Amino acid sequence: MENILIAELRKFHSSDYYILNEIPAKKLDAAYSNYNLDSNEKVLALIDATVFGSAKNGMAICLSGLYWNNDWTVESRKNSLTWEELIDCVDDMITDGSNLVLSPVCKFGLTGSKVKAEQLKNLLLSLSNCLIEAVQEHSKSNPEQIQKAKNNLEHAMIRFKTIFRVLDNDKIRPVAEIAVNHFDELKEQLDYGINAGEIFEEANLIYQLSDNFIEAMHEREEINLDLATPNDQDSELVRCLKALLLYLEDHREQQNFDHKVNGFMNNR
């Protein structure tokens, strides 16, 4: 990622714009002091937005995203954006005189800079496009991976649907709606030929969770607590299945599984 950003940043040239070791030490110090930068953050490029060159106001283009500070005339409720956040709002960027409006709550003022708002907008568009292309290229999967992921996803969907044949309960329908949307999203990614490895693994997890749920309902096996342990990277569907398994485990003394599920859905 760093090399991709640097290669694109080197294509841009302007007064008041500095890249890597070309950034004057005093300007870099001013950026760390005024742009709310973490001391470990790597500054790849800097735009000085001050008339007299102090760089107390300006923008730092960093490895993790953008950080900036405005003078008192420009109000911005937020003064930083990660690359992910920038990509999400990049199509809505507009110039407003000497200001660049990055989002409804983010504005950067360039009144004191020789870098124009339109120039910075085009630079940020180029950086965003390069990152998107790099992610897409990295995520591309070969045909064999895609087919394996599709097969795994199909098996996961079939096993997941078994829950609703075994447990005919309207209160669990919201989980089904989450599942339909999630499966559609995963199938669409595979149609585009991306993320096959990640989808293969998630489909396998959904299958295992669904299977463990069904077997636990019939009291043929214990709930796999290791499998049901929450993870920050879990999708909403996986979180629901894990939470349902853990709820059943906590209420295993109850004999009526429908009652257990009712309790779970009422507490969501």
C-alpha positions in Angstrom: 0.0 0.0 0.0 2.8 2.4 0.9 4.5 2.0 -2.4 1.3 2.5 -4.3 0.6 5.7 -2.5 4.1 7.1 -2.9 4.2 6.3 -6.6 1.0 8.3 -7.1 2.1 11.1 -4.8 5.3 11.6 -6.9 3.2 12.4 -10.0 1.9 15.6 -8.3 3.9 18.8 -8.3 3.2 22.2 -6.8 4.6 24.8 -4.6 3.6 24.2 -0.9 3.5 20.5 -1.6 6.3 18.3 -0.2 6.9 14.5 -0.3 8.8 12.3 2.1 12.3 13.5 2.8 11.6 16.8 0.9 9.3 17.9 3.7 11.2 20.6 5.7 11.8 19.5 9.3 10.0 22.6 10.8 6.9 22.0 8.6 6.9 18.3 9.6 7.1 19.3 13.3 4.3 21.7 12.8 2.2 19.0 11.3 2.7 16.6 14.2 2.0 19.4 16.7 -1.2 20.8 15.0 -2.8 18.0 12.9 -3.6 15.6 15.8 -1.1 13.1 14.4 0.1 10.1 16.3 3.9 10.2 16.8 4.2 6.9 15.1 2.2 8.0 12.0 4.3 8.1 8.8 3.8 11.3 6.8 4.1 10.6 3.1 3.3 14.1 1.8 2.4 17.5 3.2 0.5 20.5 1.9 1.3 23.8 3.6 -1.8 26.0 3.8 -0.3 29.0 5.5 0.7 32.3 3.8 4.0 32.6 5.6 5.1 28.9 5.4 4.7 27.7 9.0 2.5 24.7 8.0 0.6 25.1 11.2 -2.4 24.8 8.9 -2.2 22.2 6.2 -2.8 18.6 5.3 -0.7 15.5 6.0 -1.2 12.6 3.6 -0.2 9.6 5.7 0.0 5.9 5.5 -3.3 5.5 7.4 -5.2 8.4 5.8 -5.5 12.2 5.8 -5.0 14.6 8.7 -5.4 18.4 8.5 -5.8 21.6 10.4 -7.6 24.7 9.2 -7.4 28.4 10.2 -10.2 30.0 12.2 -12.2 30.9 9.0 -12.8 27.3 8.0 -15.0 25.0 10.1 -14.7 21.3 9.9 -16.4 19.0 12.4 -13.9 16.3 11.6 -10.2 16.8 10.8 -9.1 13.3 9.6 -10.2 10.6 7.3 -8.9 7.0 6.9 -8.4 5.8 3.4 -11.5 3.6 3.7 -13.5 6.7 4.7 -12.1 8.8 1.9 -13.0 6.1 -0.7 -16.6 6.0 0.7 -17.1 9.7 0.2 -14.7 10.5 -2.7 -17.5 10.7 -5.3 -19.1 13.5 -3.3 -16.0 15.7 -3.0 -16.6 19.3 -4.3 -14.6 22.5 -4.3 -16.0 25.6 -2.6 -13.8 28.5 -3.6 -10.4 27.8 -2.0 -11.9 25.1 0.1 -12.2 21.4 -0.6 -15.3 19.8 0.9 -14.4 16.1 1.4 -17.7 15.2 3.1 -20.6 16.9 4.8 -18.6 17.1 8.0 -15.1 17.5 6.5 -13.7 20.6 4.9 -10.1 21.6 4.2 -9.1 25.3 3.6 -6.4 26.1 1.1 -6.6 29.9 1.1 -3.0 30.3 2.2 -1.7 27.6 -0.1 -0.5 27.7 -3.7 -2.1 24.2 -4.1 -5.6 24.8 -5.5 -8.7 23.0 -4.2 -9.3 21.4 -7.6 -5.7 20.1 -7.8 -6.0 18.5 -4.4 -9.4 17.0 -5.3 -7.9 15.4 -8.4 -4.9 14.1 -6.4 -7.2 12.5 -3.8 -9.3 10.9 -6.6 -6.2 9.4 -8.1 -5.0 8.0 -4.8 -8.4 6.5 -4.1 -8.6 4.9 -7.5 -5.2 3.4 -7.1 -6.1 1.9 -3.8 -9.4 0.5 -5.1 -7.6 -1.1 -8.1 -4.9 -2.6 -5.8 -7.5 -4.1 -3.5 -9.5 -5.6 -6.4 -6.3 -7.0 -7.9 -5.3 -8.5 -4.6 -8.8 -10.0 -4.1 -9.0 -11.7 -7.5 -9.4 -15.4 -7.3 -8.7 -18.2 -9.8 -11.5 -20.3 -11.3 -10.8 -23.3 -9.1 -10.9 -21.2 -5.9 -14.2 -19.6 -7.1 -15.8 -23.0 -7.8 -14.8 -24.4 -4.5 -16.1 -21.4 -2.7 -19.4 -21.6 -4.6 -19.8 -25.3 -3.7 -19.0 -24.6 0.0 -21.5 -21.7 0.0 -24.2 -23.9 -1.5 -23.7 -26.5 1.2 -23.7 -23.8 3.9 -27.0 -22.4 2.6 -28.7 -25.9 2.5 -27.6 -26.7 6.1 -28.6 -23.2 7.3 -32.1 -23.6 5.8 -32.5 -26.9 7.7 -32.8 -24.8 10.9 -36.1 -23.4 9.6 -37.4 -26.8 8.7 -36.6 -28.2 12.1 -37.6 -25.1 14.0 -40.8 -23.5 12.6 -40.7 -20.3 14.6 -41.6 -16.9 13.2 -39.5 -15.1 15.8 -36.3 -16.4 14.2 -37.3 -15.1 10.8 -35.1 -11.9 11.2 -32.1 -14.2 11.2 -33.3 -15.7 7.9 -33.6 -12.2 6.4 -30.0 -11.4 7.4 -29.0 -14.7 5.9 -30.7 -14.1 2.5 -29.0 -10.7 2.2 -25.6 -12.0 3.3 -25.7 -15.1 1.0 -26.7 -12.8 -2.0 -23.8 -10.5 -1.2 -21.3 -13.4 -1.1 -22.6 -14.9 -4.3 -22.3 -11.5 -6.0 -18.6 -11.3 -4.9 -18.0 -14.7 -6.4 -19.7 -13.7 -9.6 -17.1 -10.9 -9.8 -14.4 -13.4 -9.1 -13.2 -11.9 -5.8 -12.6 -13.0 -2.2 -13.1 -16.7 -2.9 -10.7 -17.7 -0.2 -12.4 -15.7 2.5 -15.9 -16.8 1.3 -14.8 -20.4 1.4 -13.8 -20.1 5.0 -16.9 -18.2 6.1 -19.2 -20.7 4.3 -17.4 -23.5 6.1 -18.0 -21.6 9.4 -21.7 -21.0 8.7 -22.1 -24.7 7.9 -20.4 -25.8 11.1 -22.5 -23.4 13.2 -25.7 -24.4 11.6 -24.9 -28.1 11.9 -24.0 -27.7 15.6 -27.2 -25.7 16.2 -29.3 -28.5 14.6 -27.6 -31.3 16.4 -27.8 -29.4 19.8 -31.5 -28.9 19.2 -31.9 -32.7 18.9 -29.6 -33.2 21.9 -27.3 -35.3 19.7 -24.2 -33.3 20.6 -22.9 -30.6 22.8 -22.6 -27.0 21.7 -19.1 -26.3 20.5 -18.1 -23.4 22.6 -14.8 -22.9 20.8 -16.7 -22.6 17.5 -19.3 -20.2 19.1 -16.7 -17.8 20.5 -17.3 -14.3 19.1 -14.7 -12.6 16.8 -14.5 -9.0 15.8 -14.2 -10.0 12.2 -17.5 -12.0 12.2 -20.2 -11.1 9.7 -23.7 -10.2 11.1 -25.0 -13.7 10.2 -22.1 -15.5 11.9 -22.6 -13.2 15.0 -26.3 -14.2 15.1 -25.6 -17.9 14.8 -22.9 -17.8 17.5 -25.1 -15.7 19.8 -27.9 -18.2 19.3 -25.7 -21.2 20.2 -24.4 -19.4 23.3 -27.9 -18.6 24.3 -29.0 -22.3 24.0 -25.9 -23.3 26.0 -26.9 -20.9 28.8 -30.5 -22.2 28.9 -29.7 -25.9 28.3 -31.8 -26.8 31.4 -35.0 -25.7 29.5 -36.6 -28.6 27.7 -38.5 -26.7 25.1 -36.2 -25.4 22.3 -38.9 -23.2 20.9 -39.0 -21.4 24.2 -35.2 -21.0 24.2 -35.3 -19.4 20.8 -38.2 -17.1 21.7 -36.1 -15.9 24.7 -33.1 -15.3 22.4 -35.0 -13.3 19.8 -36.8 -11.3 22.5 -33.5 -10.2 24.0 -31.9 -9.2 20.7 
